Amino acid sequence: MSYKILEEYTQEYTEEIKDSYLSILHSVGENPERAGIVKTPERAAKAMQFLTQGYEMNPKEILLSAMFPEEYDDMVIVKDIELYSLCEHHMLPFFGKAHIAYIPNGHIVGLSKLPRIVDVFARRLQVQERLTHDILECINTTLEPKGVAVVIEAHHMCMMMRGVQKQNSATTTSGFRGEFQKSETRNEFLRLIGK
């Protein structure tokens, strides 16, 4: 199995998105010919393609590309995985950290694949609740572990820059499957990630 990280931009999409940003600049009263922003529509178009490249990636393939038979059956945790996403309601960023744990069931996965899964789902228009669920279910159905846990802590610019304008608010979401539905296992995970 293989996957690729999108580092190139489709010219057709770039032009289409660029025209949309040009229209937005006109609509807010900006002069798109001004020196400082003459290239902004193209830069923004490329940024949007990068920030939404998760639609082009298959998270299951990423996990399957690095699954190895192993009899290890204790908890594996990758914590403090930084994430950046766009809220689907306002298309403003939200950012924070994901903590993932799983208990292998005959297979382990390359450690770098868990942060890659976070990126795949974060690089789509999202809500934090669904992002947590998407990561959890992808790992659970692909690896079929004895248990999996995901906790995400994030700050939402739509709450900080507009709306209620609460600068220090943070949102925590979590999901647990299998062994992590038992309070003893779940509490060990939460203790190990410092929560």
PyMOL CGO cylinders between C-alpha atoms (Angstrom):
from pymol import cmd
from pymol.cgo import CYLINDER

trace = [
    CYLINDER, 0.00, 0.00, 0.00, 1.15, 3.52, -0.63, 0.3, 1, 1, 1, 1, 1, 1,
    CYLINDER, 1.15, 3.52, -0.63, 0.02, 7.06, -0.06, 0.3, 1, 1, 1, 1, 1, 1,
    CYLINDER, 0.02, 7.06, -0.06, 1.36, 10.46, -0.94, 0.3, 1, 1, 1, 1, 1, 1,
    CYLINDER, 1.36, 10.46, -0.94, 1.41, 13.81, 0.72, 0.3, 1, 1, 1, 1, 1, 1,
    CYLINDER, 1.41, 13.81, 0.72, 0.05, 16.47, -1.60, 0.3, 1, 1, 1, 1, 1, 1,
    CYLINDER, 0.05, 16.47, -1.60, 2.86, 18.95, -2.15, 0.3, 1, 1, 1, 1, 1, 1,
    CYLINDER, 2.86, 18.95, -2.15, 1.79, 20.10, -5.60, 0.3, 1, 1, 1, 1, 1, 1,
    CYLINDER, 1.79, 20.10, -5.60, -1.19, 22.12, -6.61, 0.3, 1, 1, 1, 1, 1, 1,
    CYLINDER, -1.19, 22.12, -6.61, -3.69, 21.41, -9.37, 0.3, 1, 1, 1, 1, 1, 1,
    CYLINDER, -3.69, 21.41, -9.37, -3.62, 24.40, -11.68, 0.3, 1, 1, 1, 1, 1, 1,
    CYLINDER, -3.62, 24.40, -11.68, -7.34, 24.11, -12.47, 0.3, 1, 1, 1, 1, 1, 1,
    CYLINDER, -7.34, 24.11, -12.47, -8.28, 24.14, -8.77, 0.3, 1, 1, 1, 1, 1, 1,
    CYLINDER, -8.28, 24.14, -8.77, -5.78, 26.89, -8.03, 0.3, 1, 1, 1, 1, 1, 1,
    CYLINDER, -5.78, 26.89, -8.03, -7.34, 29.16, -10.67, 0.3, 1, 1, 1, 1, 1, 1,
    CYLINDER, -7.34, 29.16, -10.67, -10.88, 28.39, -9.54, 0.3, 1, 1, 1, 1, 1, 1,
    CYLINDER, -10.88, 28.39, -9.54, -10.13, 29.05, -5.86, 0.3, 1, 1, 1, 1, 1, 1,
    CYLINDER, -10.13, 29.05, -5.86, -8.02, 32.08, -6.75, 0.3, 1, 1, 1, 1, 1, 1,
    CYLINDER, -8.02, 32.08, -6.75, -11.00, 33.64, -8.58, 0.3, 1, 1, 1, 1, 1, 1,
    CYLINDER, -11.00, 33.64, -8.58, -13.14, 33.06, -5.48, 0.3, 1, 1, 1, 1, 1, 1,
    CYLINDER, -13.14, 33.06, -5.48, -10.63, 34.83, -3.24, 0.3, 1, 1, 1, 1, 1, 1,
    CYLINDER, -10.63, 34.83, -3.24, -10.37, 37.67, -5.76, 0.3, 1, 1, 1, 1, 1, 1,
    CYLINDER, -10.37, 37.67, -5.76, -14.14, 38.07, -5.53, 0.3, 1, 1, 1, 1, 1, 1,
    CYLINDER, -14.14, 38.07, -5.53, -13.96, 38.08, -1.71, 0.3, 1, 1, 1, 1, 1, 1,
    CYLINDER, -13.96, 38.08, -1.71, -11.32, 40.81, -1.75, 0.3, 1, 1, 1, 1, 1, 1,
    CYLINDER, -11.32, 40.81, -1.75, -13.55, 42.95, -3.99, 0.3, 1, 1, 1, 1, 1, 1,
    CYLINDER, -13.55, 42.95, -3.99, -16.58, 42.27, -1.78, 0.3, 1, 1, 1, 1, 1, 1,
    CYLINDER, -16.58, 42.27, -1.78, -14.87, 43.42, 1.43, 0.3, 1, 1, 1, 1, 1, 1,
    CYLINDER, -14.87, 43.42, 1.43, -13.73, 46.65, -0.24, 0.3, 1, 1, 1, 1, 1, 1,
    CYLINDER, -13.73, 46.65, -0.24, -10.07, 45.78, -0.77, 0.3, 1, 1, 1, 1, 1, 1,
    CYLINDER, -10.07, 45.78, -0.77, -8.09, 46.65, -3.88, 0.3, 1, 1, 1, 1, 1, 1,
    CYLINDER, -8.09, 46.65, -3.88, -6.69, 43.37, -5.26, 0.3, 1, 1, 1, 1, 1, 1,
    CYLINDER, -6.69, 43.37, -5.26, -4.16, 45.33, -7.33, 0.3, 1, 1, 1, 1, 1, 1,
    CYLINDER, -4.16, 45.33, -7.33, -2.51, 46.76, -4.21, 0.3, 1, 1, 1, 1, 1, 1,
    CYLINDER, -2.51, 46.76, -4.21, 1.15, 45.68, -4.08, 0.3, 1, 1, 1, 1, 1, 1,
    CYLINDER, 1.15, 45.68, -4.08, 0.89, 43.88, -0.76, 0.3, 1, 1, 1, 1, 1, 1,
    CYLINDER, 0.89, 43.88, -0.76, -1.96, 41.63, -1.81, 0.3, 1, 1, 1, 1, 1, 1,
    CYLINDER, -1.96, 41.63, -1.81, -1.68, 41.31, -5.57, 0.3, 1, 1, 1, 1, 1, 1,
    CYLINDER, -1.68, 41.31, -5.57, -0.54, 37.68, -5.14, 0.3, 1, 1, 1, 1, 1, 1,
    CYLINDER, -0.54, 37.68, -5.14, -2.77, 36.96, -2.14, 0.3, 1, 1, 1, 1, 1, 1,
    CYLINDER, -2.77, 36.96, -2.14, -5.54, 35.18, -4.09, 0.3, 1, 1, 1, 1, 1, 1,
    CYLINDER, -5.54, 35.18, -4.09, -3.06, 32.66, -5.52, 0.3, 1, 1, 1, 1, 1, 1,
    CYLINDER, -3.06, 32.66, -5.52, -1.29, 32.17, -2.18, 0.3, 1, 1, 1, 1, 1, 1,
    CYLINDER, -1.29, 32.17, -2.18, -4.63, 31.71, -0.43, 0.3, 1, 1, 1, 1, 1, 1,
    CYLINDER, -4.63, 31.71, -0.43, -5.75, 29.23, -3.10, 0.3, 1, 1, 1, 1, 1, 1,
    CYLINDER, -5.75, 29.23, -3.10, -2.63, 27.13, -2.58, 0.3, 1, 1, 1, 1, 1, 1,
    CYLINDER, -2.63, 27.13, -2.58, -2.99, 27.36, 1.20, 0.3, 1, 1, 1, 1, 1, 1,
    CYLINDER, -2.99, 27.36, 1.20, -6.59, 26.16, 0.99, 0.3, 1, 1, 1, 1, 1, 1,
    CYLINDER, -6.59, 26.16, 0.99, -5.55, 23.18, -1.13, 0.3, 1, 1, 1, 1, 1, 1,
    CYLINDER, -5.55, 23.18, -1.13, -2.87, 22.31, 1.42, 0.3, 1, 1, 1, 1, 1, 1,
    CYLINDER, -2.87, 22.31, 1.42, -5.22, 22.73, 4.39, 0.3, 1, 1, 1, 1, 1, 1,
    CYLINDER, -5.22, 22.73, 4.39, -7.83, 20.45, 2.81, 0.3, 1, 1, 1, 1, 1, 1,
    CYLINDER, -7.83, 20.45, 2.81, -5.54, 17.82, 1.29, 0.3, 1, 1, 1, 1, 1, 1,
    CYLINDER, -5.54, 17.82, 1.29, -6.97, 15.21, 3.67, 0.3, 1, 1, 1, 1, 1, 1,
    CYLINDER, -6.97, 15.21, 3.67, -9.80, 14.62, 1.21, 0.3, 1, 1, 1, 1, 1, 1,
    CYLINDER, -9.80, 14.62, 1.21, -7.24, 13.17, -1.21, 0.3, 1, 1, 1, 1, 1, 1,
    CYLINDER, -7.24, 13.17, -1.21, -5.72, 10.75, 1.33, 0.3, 1, 1, 1, 1, 1, 1,
    CYLINDER, -5.72, 10.75, 1.33, -6.83, 7.29, 2.43, 0.3, 1, 1, 1, 1, 1, 1,
    CYLINDER, -6.83, 7.29, 2.43, -6.19, 6.89, 6.18, 0.3, 1, 1, 1, 1, 1, 1,
    CYLINDER, -6.19, 6.89, 6.18, -6.78, 3.15, 6.13, 0.3, 1, 1, 1, 1, 1, 1,
    CYLINDER, -6.78, 3.15, 6.13, -4.02, 2.72, 3.52, 0.3, 1, 1, 1, 1, 1, 1,
    CYLINDER, -4.02, 2.72, 3.52, -1.66, 4.72, 5.72, 0.3, 1, 1, 1, 1, 1, 1,
    CYLINDER, -1.66, 4.72, 5.72, -2.21, 2.37, 8.66, 0.3, 1, 1, 1, 1, 1, 1,
    CYLINDER, -2.21, 2.37, 8.66, -2.06, -0.78, 6.51, 0.3, 1, 1, 1, 1, 1, 1,
    CYLINDER, -2.06, -0.78, 6.51, 1.25, 0.36, 5.00, 0.3, 1, 1, 1, 1, 1, 1,
    CYLINDER, 1.25, 0.36, 5.00, 3.00, -0.11, 8.37, 0.3, 1, 1, 1, 1, 1, 1,
    CYLINDER, 3.00, -0.11, 8.37, 1.21, -2.90, 10.26, 0.3, 1, 1, 1, 1, 1, 1,
    CYLINDER, 1.21, -2.90, 10.26, 3.48, -5.55, 11.70, 0.3, 1, 1, 1, 1, 1, 1,
    CYLINDER, 3.48, -5.55, 11.70, 2.70, -8.80, 13.52, 0.3, 1, 1, 1, 1, 1, 1,
    CYLINDER, 2.70, -8.80, 13.52, 3.77, -8.46, 17.15, 0.3, 1, 1, 1, 1, 1, 1,
    CYLINDER, 3.77, -8.46, 17.15, 2.63, -10.11, 20.36, 0.3, 1, 1, 1, 1, 1, 1,
    CYLINDER, 2.63, -10.11, 20.36, 2.95, -6.93, 22.44, 0.3, 1, 1, 1, 1, 1, 1,
    CYLINDER, 2.95, -6.93, 22.44, -0.34, -6.47, 24.25, 0.3, 1, 1, 1, 1, 1, 1,
    CYLINDER, -0.34, -6.47, 24.25, 0.15, -3.49, 26.56, 0.3, 1, 1, 1, 1, 1, 1,
    CYLINDER, 0.15, -3.49, 26.56, -0.88, 0.09, 25.98, 0.3, 1, 1, 1, 1, 1, 1,
    CYLINDER, -0.88, 0.09, 25.98, 0.85, 2.13, 23.25, 0.3, 1, 1, 1, 1, 1, 1,
    CYLINDER, 0.85, 2.13, 23.25, 0.45, 5.91, 23.57, 0.3, 1, 1, 1, 1, 1, 1,
    CYLINDER, 0.45, 5.91, 23.57, 1.42, 8.72, 21.22, 0.3, 1, 1, 1, 1, 1, 1,
    CYLINDER, 1.42, 8.72, 21.22, 0.58, 12.01, 22.92, 0.3, 1, 1, 1, 1, 1, 1,
    CYLINDER, 0.58, 12.01, 22.92, 0.86, 15.71, 22.21, 0.3, 1, 1, 1, 1, 1, 1,
    CYLINDER, 0.86, 15.71, 22.21, 0.32, 15.30, 18.45, 0.3, 1, 1, 1, 1, 1, 1,
    CYLINDER, 0.32, 15.30, 18.45, -0.17, 18.84, 17.22, 0.3, 1, 1, 1, 1, 1, 1,
    CYLINDER, -0.17, 18.84, 17.22, -3.11, 19.36, 14.91, 0.3, 1, 1, 1, 1, 1, 1,
    CYLINDER, -3.11, 19.36, 14.91, -4.41, 22.20, 12.78, 0.3, 1, 1, 1, 1, 1, 1,
    CYLINDER, -4.41, 22.20, 12.78, -7.80, 22.12, 11.13, 0.3, 1, 1, 1, 1, 1, 1,
    CYLINDER, -7.80, 22.12, 11.13, -10.49, 24.38, 9.70, 0.3, 1, 1, 1, 1, 1, 1,
    CYLINDER, -10.49, 24.38, 9.70, -13.88, 24.65, 11.37, 0.3, 1, 1, 1, 1, 1, 1,
    CYLINDER, -13.88, 24.65, 11.37, -16.55, 23.80, 8.82, 0.3, 1, 1, 1, 1, 1, 1,
    CYLINDER, -16.55, 23.80, 8.82, -18.90, 26.45, 10.23, 0.3, 1, 1, 1, 1, 1, 1,
    CYLINDER, -18.90, 26.45, 10.23, -16.70, 29.51, 9.69, 0.3, 1, 1, 1, 1, 1, 1,
    CYLINDER, -16.70, 29.51, 9.69, -13.64, 28.12, 7.89, 0.3, 1, 1, 1, 1, 1, 1,
    CYLINDER, -13.64, 28.12, 7.89, -11.48, 29.54, 10.66, 0.3, 1, 1, 1, 1, 1, 1,
    CYLINDER, -11.48, 29.54, 10.66, -8.66, 27.49, 12.20, 0.3, 1, 1, 1, 1, 1, 1,
    CYLINDER, -8.66, 27.49, 12.20, -8.81, 25.39, 15.29, 0.3, 1, 1, 1, 1, 1, 1,
    CYLINDER, -8.81, 25.39, 15.29, -5.64, 23.92, 16.69, 0.3, 1, 1, 1, 1, 1, 1,
    CYLINDER, -5.64, 23.92, 16.69, -4.41, 21.85, 19.57, 0.3, 1, 1, 1, 1, 1, 1,
    CYLINDER, -4.41, 21.85, 19.57, -3.17, 18.40, 20.50, 0.3, 1, 1, 1, 1, 1, 1,
    CYLINDER, -3.17, 18.40, 20.50, -4.35, 14.85, 20.06, 0.3, 1, 1, 1, 1, 1, 1,
    CYLINDER, -4.35, 14.85, 20.06, -3.48, 11.97, 22.37, 0.3, 1, 1, 1, 1, 1, 1,
    CYLINDER, -3.48, 11.97, 22.37, -3.94, 8.44, 21.01, 0.3, 1, 1, 1, 1, 1, 1,
    CYLINDER, -3.94, 8.44, 21.01, -3.59, 5.06, 22.69, 0.3, 1, 1, 1, 1, 1, 1,
    CYLINDER, -3.59, 5.06, 22.69, -4.27, 1.54, 21.54, 0.3, 1, 1, 1, 1, 1, 1,
    CYLINDER, -4.27, 1.54, 21.54, -3.79, -1.95, 22.90, 0.3, 1, 1, 1, 1, 1, 1,
    CYLINDER, -3.79, -1.95, 22.90, -2.48, -4.20, 20.10, 0.3, 1, 1, 1, 1, 1, 1,
    CYLINDER, -2.48, -4.20, 20.10, -4.24, -7.42, 19.19, 0.3, 1, 1, 1, 1, 1, 1,
    CYLINDER, -4.24, -7.42, 19.19, -1.53, -9.31, 17.31, 0.3, 1, 1, 1, 1, 1, 1,
    CYLINDER, -1.53, -9.31, 17.31, -0.38, -6.31, 15.25, 0.3, 1, 1, 1, 1, 1, 1,
    CYLINDER, -0.38, -6.31, 15.25, 1.34, -3.02, 15.95, 0.3, 1, 1, 1, 1, 1, 1,
    CYLINDER, 1.34, -3.02, 15.95, 1.53, -0.02, 13.64, 0.3, 1, 1, 1, 1, 1, 1,
    CYLINDER, 1.53, -0.02, 13.64, 4.48, 2.26, 12.89, 0.3, 1, 1, 1, 1, 1, 1,
    CYLINDER, 4.48, 2.26, 12.89, 4.34, 5.08, 15.43, 0.3, 1, 1, 1, 1, 1, 1,
    CYLINDER, 4.34, 5.08, 15.43, 4.52, 7.83, 12.80, 0.3, 1, 1, 1, 1, 1, 1,
    CYLINDER, 4.52, 7.83, 12.80, 1.30, 6.57, 11.23, 0.3, 1, 1, 1, 1, 1, 1,
    CYLINDER, 1.30, 6.57, 11.23, -0.84, 7.74, 14.15, 0.3, 1, 1, 1, 1, 1, 1,
    CYLINDER, -0.84, 7.74, 14.15, 0.11, 11.43, 13.68, 0.3, 1, 1, 1, 1, 1, 1,
    CYLINDER, 0.11, 11.43, 13.68, -0.41, 10.96, 9.94, 0.3, 1, 1, 1, 1, 1, 1,
    CYLINDER, -0.41, 10.96, 9.94, -3.96, 9.77, 10.60, 0.3, 1, 1, 1, 1, 1, 1,
    CYLINDER, -3.96, 9.77, 10.60, -4.56, 12.87, 12.69, 0.3, 1, 1, 1, 1, 1, 1,
    CYLINDER, -4.56, 12.87, 12.69, -3.34, 15.02, 9.77, 0.3, 1, 1, 1, 1, 1, 1,
    CYLINDER, -3.34, 15.02, 9.77, -5.53, 13.22, 7.22, 0.3, 1, 1, 1, 1, 1, 1,
    CYLINDER, -5.53, 13.22, 7.22, -8.71, 13.92, 9.14, 0.3, 1, 1, 1, 1, 1, 1,
    CYLINDER, -8.71, 13.92, 9.14, -7.63, 17.37, 10.40, 0.3, 1, 1, 1, 1, 1, 1,
    CYLINDER, -7.63, 17.37, 10.40, -6.92, 18.52, 6.84, 0.3, 1, 1, 1, 1, 1, 1,
    CYLINDER, -6.92, 18.52, 6.84, -10.59, 18.50, 5.97, 0.3, 1, 1, 1, 1, 1, 1,
    CYLINDER, -10.59, 18.50, 5.97, -13.33, 20.90, 6.97, 0.3, 1, 1, 1, 1, 1, 1,
    CYLINDER, -13.33, 20.90, 6.97, -14.17, 19.59, 10.43, 0.3, 1, 1, 1, 1, 1, 1,
    CYLINDER, -14.17, 19.59, 10.43, -15.80, 19.90, 13.78, 0.3, 1, 1, 1, 1, 1, 1,
    CYLINDER, -15.80, 19.90, 13.78, -13.74, 18.68, 16.71, 0.3, 1, 1, 1, 1, 1, 1,
    CYLINDER, -13.74, 18.68, 16.71, -16.32, 16.10, 17.72, 0.3, 1, 1, 1, 1, 1, 1,
    CYLINDER, -16.32, 16.10, 17.72, -16.26, 14.39, 14.31, 0.3, 1, 1, 1, 1, 1, 1,
    CYLINDER, -16.26, 14.39, 14.31, -12.48, 14.68, 14.09, 0.3, 1, 1, 1, 1, 1, 1,
    CYLINDER, -12.48, 14.68, 14.09, -12.20, 12.72, 17.34, 0.3, 1, 1, 1, 1, 1, 1,
    CYLINDER, -12.20, 12.72, 17.34, -14.66, 10.10, 16.11, 0.3, 1, 1, 1, 1, 1, 1,
    CYLINDER, -14.66, 10.10, 16.11, -13.02, 9.78, 12.66, 0.3, 1, 1, 1, 1, 1, 1,
    CYLINDER, -13.02, 9.78, 12.66, -9.57, 9.11, 14.15, 0.3, 1, 1, 1, 1, 1, 1,
    CYLINDER, -9.57, 9.11, 14.15, -10.97, 6.69, 16.72, 0.3, 1, 1, 1, 1, 1, 1,
    CYLINDER, -10.97, 6.69, 16.72, -13.03, 4.65, 14.26, 0.3, 1, 1, 1, 1, 1, 1,
    CYLINDER, -13.03, 4.65, 14.26, -10.30, 4.51, 11.61, 0.3, 1, 1, 1, 1, 1, 1,
    CYLINDER, -10.30, 4.51, 11.61, -7.82, 3.03, 14.09, 0.3, 1, 1, 1, 1, 1, 1,
    CYLINDER, -7.82, 3.03, 14.09, -10.43, 0.73, 15.62, 0.3, 1, 1, 1, 1, 1, 1,
    CYLINDER, -10.43, 0.73, 15.62, -11.70, -0.74, 12.34, 0.3, 1, 1, 1, 1, 1, 1,
    CYLINDER, -11.70, -0.74, 12.34, -8.32, -0.95, 10.59, 0.3, 1, 1, 1, 1, 1, 1,
    CYLINDER, -8.32, -0.95, 10.59, -6.07, -2.28, 13.38, 0.3, 1, 1, 1, 1, 1, 1,
    CYLINDER, -6.07, -2.28, 13.38, -8.83, -4.15, 15.25, 0.3, 1, 1, 1, 1, 1, 1,
    CYLINDER, -8.83, -4.15, 15.25, -6.99, -3.58, 18.56, 0.3, 1, 1, 1, 1, 1, 1,
    CYLINDER, -6.99, -3.58, 18.56, -8.16, -4.71, 21.98, 0.3, 1, 1, 1, 1, 1, 1,
    CYLINDER, -8.16, -4.71, 21.98, -8.94, -1.07, 22.64, 0.3, 1, 1, 1, 1, 1, 1,
    CYLINDER, -8.94, -1.07, 22.64, -8.34, 2.45, 21.37, 0.3, 1, 1, 1, 1, 1, 1,
    CYLINDER, -8.34, 2.45, 21.37, -8.61, 5.88, 22.98, 0.3, 1, 1, 1, 1, 1, 1,
    CYLINDER, -8.61, 5.88, 22.98, -8.47, 9.39, 21.52, 0.3, 1, 1, 1, 1, 1, 1,
    CYLINDER, -8.47, 9.39, 21.52, -8.50, 12.70, 23.39, 0.3, 1, 1, 1, 1, 1, 1,
    CYLINDER, -8.50, 12.70, 23.39, -8.30, 16.04, 21.58, 0.3, 1, 1, 1, 1, 1, 1,
    CYLINDER, -8.30, 16.04, 21.58, -7.78, 19.42, 23.25, 0.3, 1, 1, 1, 1, 1, 1,
    CYLINDER, -7.78, 19.42, 23.25, -8.16, 22.42, 20.95, 0.3, 1, 1, 1, 1, 1, 1,
    CYLINDER, -8.16, 22.42, 20.95, -8.61, 26.18, 20.74, 0.3, 1, 1, 1, 1, 1, 1,
    CYLINDER, -8.61, 26.18, 20.74, -11.08, 27.50, 18.19, 0.3, 1, 1, 1, 1, 1, 1,
    CYLINDER, -11.08, 27.50, 18.19, -10.45, 30.80, 16.46, 0.3, 1, 1, 1, 1, 1, 1,
    CYLINDER, -10.45, 30.80, 16.46, -14.19, 31.12, 15.76, 0.3, 1, 1, 1, 1, 1, 1,
    CYLINDER, -14.19, 31.12, 15.76, -14.65, 31.45, 19.54, 0.3, 1, 1, 1, 1, 1, 1,
    CYLINDER, -14.65, 31.45, 19.54, -11.55, 33.58, 20.06, 0.3, 1, 1, 1, 1, 1, 1,
    CYLINDER, -11.55, 33.58, 20.06, -11.65, 36.08, 17.16, 0.3, 1, 1, 1, 1, 1, 1,
    CYLINDER, -11.65, 36.08, 17.16, -15.42, 36.47, 16.70, 0.3, 1, 1, 1, 1, 1, 1,
    CYLINDER, -15.42, 36.47, 16.70, -18.64, 35.43, 18.39, 0.3, 1, 1, 1, 1, 1, 1,
    CYLINDER, -18.64, 35.43, 18.39, -18.14, 35.13, 22.15, 0.3, 1, 1, 1, 1, 1, 1,
    CYLINDER, -18.14, 35.13, 22.15, -14.46, 36.19, 21.89, 0.3, 1, 1, 1, 1, 1, 1,
    CYLINDER, -14.46, 36.19, 21.89, -13.24, 34.02, 24.76, 0.3, 1, 1, 1, 1, 1, 1,
    CYLINDER, -13.24, 34.02, 24.76, -9.47, 33.94, 24.46, 0.3, 1, 1, 1, 1, 1, 1,
    CYLINDER, -9.47, 33.94, 24.46, -8.68, 31.27, 27.02, 0.3, 1, 1, 1, 1, 1, 1,
    CYLINDER, -8.68, 31.27, 27.02, -11.39, 28.74, 26.30, 0.3, 1, 1, 1, 1, 1, 1,
    CYLINDER, -11.39, 28.74, 26.30, -10.37, 25.24, 25.25, 0.3, 1, 1, 1, 1, 1, 1,
    CYLINDER, -10.37, 25.24, 25.25, -12.49, 22.32, 24.09, 0.3, 1, 1, 1, 1, 1, 1,
    CYLINDER, -12.49, 22.32, 24.09, -11.76, 18.70, 25.02, 0.3, 1, 1, 1, 1, 1, 1,
    CYLINDER, -11.76, 18.70, 25.02, -13.34, 15.74, 23.24, 0.3, 1, 1, 1, 1, 1, 1,
    CYLINDER, -13.34, 15.74, 23.24, -12.71, 12.05, 23.82, 0.3, 1, 1, 1, 1, 1, 1,
    CYLINDER, -12.71, 12.05, 23.82, -13.64, 8.64, 22.53, 0.3, 1, 1, 1, 1, 1, 1,
    CYLINDER, -13.64, 8.64, 22.53, -12.98, 5.15, 23.86, 0.3, 1, 1, 1, 1, 1, 1,
    CYLINDER, -12.98, 5.15, 23.86, -13.46, 1.66, 22.41, 0.3, 1, 1, 1, 1, 1, 1,
    CYLINDER, -13.46, 1.66, 22.41, -12.84, -1.83, 23.70, 0.3, 1, 1, 1, 1, 1, 1,
    CYLINDER, -12.84, -1.83, 23.70, -10.66, -2.12, 26.81, 0.3, 1, 1, 1, 1, 1, 1,
    CYLINDER, -10.66, -2.12, 26.81, -10.66, 1.67, 27.22, 0.3, 1, 1, 1, 1, 1, 1,
    CYLINDER, -10.66, 1.67, 27.22, -14.35, 1.56, 28.04, 0.3, 1, 1, 1, 1, 1, 1,
    CYLINDER, -14.35, 1.56, 28.04, -13.29, -0.01, 31.34, 0.3, 1, 1, 1, 1, 1, 1,
    CYLINDER, -13.29, -0.01, 31.34, -12.66, 2.71, 33.90, 0.3, 1, 1, 1, 1, 1, 1,
    CYLINDER, -12.66, 2.71, 33.90, -9.36, 1.22, 35.11, 0.3, 1, 1, 1, 1, 1, 1,
    CYLINDER, -9.36, 1.22, 35.11, -7.79, 1.21, 31.62, 0.3, 1, 1, 1, 1, 1, 1,
    CYLINDER, -7.79, 1.21, 31.62, -9.27, 4.58, 30.70, 0.3, 1, 1, 1, 1, 1, 1,
    CYLINDER, -9.27, 4.58, 30.70, -8.01, 6.15, 33.95, 0.3, 1, 1, 1, 1, 1, 1,
    CYLINDER, -8.01, 6.15, 33.95, -4.50, 4.77, 33.36, 0.3, 1, 1, 1, 1, 1, 1,
    CYLINDER, -4.50, 4.77, 33.36, -4.48, 6.36, 29.89, 0.3, 1, 1, 1, 1, 1, 1,
    CYLINDER, -4.48, 6.36, 29.89, -5.71, 9.70, 31.21, 0.3, 1, 1, 1, 1, 1, 1,
    CYLINDER, -5.71, 9.70, 31.21, -3.11, 9.62, 33.98, 0.3, 1, 1, 1, 1, 1, 1,
    CYLINDER, -3.11, 9.62, 33.98, -0.31, 8.85, 31.50, 0.3, 1, 1, 1, 1, 1, 1,
    CYLINDER, -0.31, 8.85, 31.50, -1.25, 11.76, 29.24, 0.3, 1, 1, 1, 1, 1, 1,
    CYLINDER, -1.25, 11.76, 29.24, -1.42, 14.00, 32.32, 0.3, 1, 1, 1, 1, 1, 1,
    CYLINDER, -1.42, 14.00, 32.32, -5.19, 14.63, 32.39, 0.3, 1, 1, 1, 1, 1, 1,
]
cmd.load_cgo(trace, "trace")
